[in-house]
Amino acid sequence: MAFPDTNWLRRSSGIALLVYLSALITGTHLPHPEDLISIEGNDKWLHFGAYFGLAFLMATRQQTLRPVTRSALLEIWCLSAFTGVVDELTQMLPGINRQCEFADWLADIVGAVCGLLVWQLIRCVLSRHRTETGRPRTSGVTGH
């Protein structure tokens, strides 16, 4: 799937990723998140969804700059996992009063994997659609 080479799309994807990441980090560092949203019991689905979205947006942004290869998908996943670790560890800073949980980080990395899988599935469907409509097929995931 290749996106049109427009400054608008490149700029929009970068802004969307920056806003999303800022909201993610801010939200995970609020001292009492239950005051804003109801977190009954298990918050792992929130972690899963947050990092699903992060990885999906990172892959979209990458695609506006250059084709996403298998190694790029792995790099995006590693960056998502690293972001999750830093996010969890910095929640223990004084004044935040949140706990660092390994299970939260696991939900983060599983969410990132699923976000990348869905992104790749959408890319394959769009690429197949473009081929069927007579438009030339563009780059898919390559082995680099």
VEXDREN-443071 format. One record per residue: residue in one letter; x, y, z of N, C-alpha, C in turn. Coordinates in pm, whole numbers, plus 32768, in hexadecimal, padded with zeros to 4 digits. Example, Ala and Ser with C-alpha at 12.3 -4.5 7.8 and 13.67 -1.06 7.14 Angstrom:
BEGIN
A85277DC7830C84CE7E3E830C85287EB6830C;S85057F1F82C485577F9682CA850A80038313;
This chain:
BEGIN
M80567F8B8000800080008000805A807A8000;A804C80CC7FA0809881477F9C803781BB7FA8;F805B82187FF88009828E8008803482F47FA0;P7FD783497F77800083B47F1B806E84077F5E;D80CC84317F0E813C847E7F448111850F7F54;T80C9852A7FBF809E85B37FD880D285E0805E;N80F3865E80648120869780E380B18692814A;W8034869F811D7FC2869F81777FB9861B81C6;L7FC285AC81807FB8852A81C2802E8512821F;R80A3853581F3811B852482458110857882C4;R80E885F482B580DB864F8326806B86208385;S7FF985F8834D7F8885CC839E7FA9855083EF;S7FED84F183B28010847783FA80728494846B;G80CD84F18454812C851884BD80E7855E8530;I808C85B7850F804185FF85787FEA859E85C6;A7FA4854585807F4E84E285C37FA0848C8624;L8015845F85F8806A840D864D809A845C86C6;L80C384D786B280F4852A8720808585468786;V800F856887577F9E858287B17F79850387FC;Y7F74849387B77F51841487F67FB683EE8861;L803783F78840809F83D388A0809C84308918;S808784B08901807D85108970800884EE89CC;A7F9584CF89917F2084AA89E17F3884278A2C;L7F7A83C989EB7F9883488A2B7FF2835C8AA5;I805E83A48A9480BC83B98B02807C840C8B71;T803284718B4C7FEF84C38BB17F8B846E8BFF;G7F3B84228BB87ED583D08BF97F0C83678C56;T7F7E832F8C347FB882C78C89800582FF8CFF;H801683818D03805F83BE8D71800984158DCB;L7F8784138DB47F2E845A8E107F2984108E94;P7F3384578F047F3684138F877EB983BF8FA5;H7E4483EB8F7C7DC883A28F9A7D7383978F1C;P7D9683398EC17D4C832F8E427CBA83088E56;E7C9D82C58EC47C14829C8EDC7BB683138EEE;D7BEE83898F077B9C84028F107B69842D8E87;L7BB084078E1D7B89842E8D957B3A83C28D4D;I7B6683458D5D7B2082D58D1C7B0D82678D82;S7AA3821C8D6E7A8681AF8DC97ADF81388DA7;I7B3381128E077B8A809E8DF67B5F80388E5E;E7B067FE18E357AD67F7C8E927B247EFB8E7B;G7B6D7ED38EDF7BB77E558ED57C337E5F8E80;N7C2E7E228E0C7CA37E0E8DB87CB27E7E8D51;D7D227EC58D577D3C7F308CF67D917F028C80;K7DA67E808C757DFE7E4B8C0C7DC77E688B80;W7D417E6A8B717D067E898AEF7D247F188AC6;L7D2F7F718B287D547FFC8B087DE480018AD4;H7E3C7FB68B147EC87FB08AE67ECF7F738A5A;F7E867F058A477E837EC289C57E577F238958;G7DE77F66896E7DB27FC3890B7E0C803988F1;A7E49806D895B7EA180E0894C7F1980C088F4;Y7F56804E890A7FCE802A88BC7FAB7FEF8835;F7F337FB988267EFF7F9387A27EFD8010874B;G7EBF807A87807EB680F887377F3D8136871B;L7F968131877D801B816B876C8067812686FA;A806B80A386FB80B4805986938074806E860A;F7FF0807086057FA9808785887FCD8110854E;L7FCB817685A27FEE81FD857380818207854D;M80D781C18595816681C58573817D818584EA;A8139811784CE814880D6844C8110812E83DD;T80A0816F83F8806581CA839580C5823D8377;R80FD827683DF815D82E383CD81D782B4837E;Q820A824083A0827E8208835A825F81F982C5;Q81E781C882A581C281B1821A81BE823381CA;T81A382A3820A81A2832381C28230835181A2;L8292831881E6831D834081D0836682E18172;R834E825F8184838D81F88132834181768146;P834F811780EA8307809880F9832A8051817C;V82C6801581B682D97FCD823483027F3D8214;T83797F1B823F83B07E94822A83997E4182A9;R83BB7DC282A283B17D6D831A840A7DA28389;S84807DCE836584D97E0383CC84A17E858406;A845E7ED583B584207F4F83E983AF7F2D8449;L83617EC5842A82F77E9A848683337E6C850B;L83A27E24850583E57DF9857F841A7E7185CC;E84537ED2858784837F4C85C984117F99860C;I83A07FA185C9832C7FE5860282FE7F9C8680;W82FA7F17867982D17ECA86EF83357EDE8761;C83B67EDB8743841C7EF087AB84107F7C87E8;L83F97FDF879583E9806787C7836B8072881E;S8300802E87F78287802C884882A27FE888CE;A82EA7F7888CB830B7F30894783637F8689A2;F83C47FCB8967841B802389B583CB809689F1;T837080D089A2831A813B89D482C881098A4A;G8295808F8A40824880558AAD829A80438B2B;V831780178B1D836F80078B928389808E8BD4;V83AE80EF8B8483CA81758BBA834D81AE8BFB;D82DC819B8BBC825D81CA8BF18240818C8C7A;E8251810A8C84823880C58D04829C80F28D6F;L831B80FA8D4D8380811F8DB0837081AF8DE1;T834C82098D88833F82958DB282C182AE8E03;Q826782508E0781F0825F8E5B821382568EF0;M828A82248F0D82B582188F9882F982968FCB;L830782FB8F78834683788FA382F683B99013;P833A8400906C82F3844390D9828884A290A4;G821884A590E781AB84FD90C1814484BC9065;I816A84509024810D840D8FCA80BD83A29016;N8102835E907180C182FB90C78077828E907A;R80B5825E9011807D81EE8FC580DE817C8FCF;Q80AF81048FB38104808E8FBC813180608F32;C81A9802B8F2F81DF7FEE8EB781B67F5B8EBA;E81717F2E8E5181437EA38E4E81757E5E8DD0;F81B17DEA8DE381E07D9A8D72816B7D728D19;A80F97D518D5680837D278D0880517D9A8CB0;D805F7E158CDC80397E878C8980937E8E8C0D;W81147E798C2381727E7C8BB381557E0B8B51;L81327D958B84810E7D268B2B80957D4A8AD6;A80337D8B8B147FBD7DB78AC87FE67E1E8A5E;D80467E738A8080797ED58A2080B67E9189A5;I810D7E3089BC81537DF3894A80F77D9988F8;V80987D58893980377D0788ED7FDD7D64889B;G7FB57DD488D57F677E36888A7FB27E6A8811;A80337E84882280857EB587B2808E7E4C8743;V80A17DCE876780A67D63870380237D5D86B7;C7FB47D6086FF7F317D5986BE7F187DD48666;G7F437E4986937F357EC186427F817EB585BF;L7FF87E7C85C580487E6A854B800C7DFE84F1;L7FD67D95852C7F957D2D84DB7F1B7D648492;V7ECA7DB084D77E537DEC84977E7F7E50842D;W7EE67E9F844A7F197EFE83E77F457EB58369;Q7F8F7E47837C7FBF7DF8830A7F4A7DBA82BE;L7EE57D8A83047E707D5182C37E297DBB826D;I7E167E3082A47DD77E9D82597E2B7EC081DF;R7EAD7EC481F07F067EE381817EFB7E7A8112;C7EF27DFB81387EE37D9080D47E5E7D9B808B;V7DF37DB680D47D6F7DC380967D6E7E398035;L7DA47EAA80617DA87F1F80087E007F067F8E;S7E6D7EC17FA07EC67EA37F317E817E467ECE;R7E3A7DE37F017DF07D867EAB7D817DD17E60;H7D3D7E2A7EA47CD37E7A7E657D0C7ED07DF4;R7D7E7F0C7E0E7DBD7F5F7DA77DE37F0C7D2E;T7E127E917D467E387E397CD87DBD7E127C86;E7D507DF57CCB7CD57DCC7C867C957E3E7C3A;T7CAB7EB87C637C6F7F2A7C1E7CC77F5F7BAE;G7D357F1A7B937D8A7F407B237DFA7F9E7B45;R7E007FCB7BBF7E7080217BE67EE77FC87C01;P7F5E7FF77BE57FD37FA17BFC7FE47F7F7C8E;R800A7F067CA980247EDC7D3280A37F1D7D61;T809E7F4E7DDB81137F947E1281567F3B7E77;S81BB7F717EB482107F247F0D81C37EE47F7F;G81E47E687F9981B07E21800E82217E148071;V820D7DC280D482787DAC813582E37D5B80F0;T835B7D8B80F783CB7D4480BC84217D0C812B;G847E7CBB810784CF7C76816B85457CC4819F;H85547D43818385C97D8F81B485BD7DA58246;
